[in-house]
Amino acid sequence: MSLPRAAGMPDYTASGSGFIPEIWSGKLLIKFYDATVLTAISNTDYEGEIKNHGDKVKIRTVPDITIRDYIKGQALTSERPESDPLELLIDKGKYFNFVIDDVDAYQADIKLMDKWSTDASEQMKIKIDTEVLAAVGAQVSAENKGATAGRKSAAFDLGASAAPVQITKTNVLDYLVDCGTVLDEQNIPETGRFVVIPAWMAGLIKKSDLKDASLTGDGTSVLRNGRIGMIDRFELFSSNNIKVTVDGVNCYDVLFGHSLGLTFASQITKTETLRAESTFGDIIRGLNVYGFKVLKEQALGLLYARK
């Protein structure tokens, strides 16, 4: 908006006689992207083995060896261990495809191709992250979710359909500890555990007792530095890509577990620039193929929570 003019003052702006031109900033407004967490909470051991959409990766598994009682003099029973391999199917793909006209590319004072390609890459990561997080919750072990979670005790209410648990600053740490105990009952390793929480839940943690640095053993409280870090052997990740279900109120799939439980493989197999046929310009397009699989359902759990 130009400076107001007194009555009778000529208009020299671009909308008037044009002596005062409009100036476009050489910098683009910064675009904020949803943080993606998928590669941090899964193992990507097989990512280097995929090339194209539709590939299949065979994952060998370790068989369960039978342990038997022994008495002196008995004949030993032999077994031939075997196990079926798991298949990681690279059966999903996403692409981007946009055109930059030669005139626009030439006259623009910023590198449109670079900026738009970067945005396409970030948008693709968000789409894949959201899709996988929404699908994995249904595949976790039944012993690690619901109103009777806990393989040994069945003593933990982690929320269920039509009965989500309500998280407050008073009980948020208790529920995180319960999630850790559920994994303990499955004998899941303590290193490599994660939990993906919505932003509002991260805020409650910062308002909880952890705001006192002396309770965490840290020199600086989470309220002061804003970083949550680890709680009860969990590395915490805040994400806006968590699945949200309207179940009376908004309910969130808070996924927790160990990175060995989920494998993910992704690869941009094609990124190319072509000359457009119907106009003077370049076509920039990219193809990303990917797949994911729950390898150990007992290593993953779900807290079904609401505000």
ABEGO torsion letter per residue (X at the ends): XBBBBBBGBBBABAABAGABBBBBBABBBBBBBBBBAAAAABBAAAAAABABBGBBBBBBBBBBBBBBBBBBGBBBBBBBBBBBBBBBBBABBBBBBBBBBAAAAAABABBAAAAAAAAAAAAAAAAAAAAAAAAAAAABBAAABEAABEAAAGABBAEBBGBBBBBBAAAAAAAAAAAAAAAAAAGBBABGBBBBBBAAAAAAAAABAAABAAAAGBABBAAAAGBAEBBGGBBBBBBAABBBBBBGBBBBBBBBEBAAABBBBBBBABBBBBBBAABBEBBBBBBBBBBBBBABAAABBBBBBBX
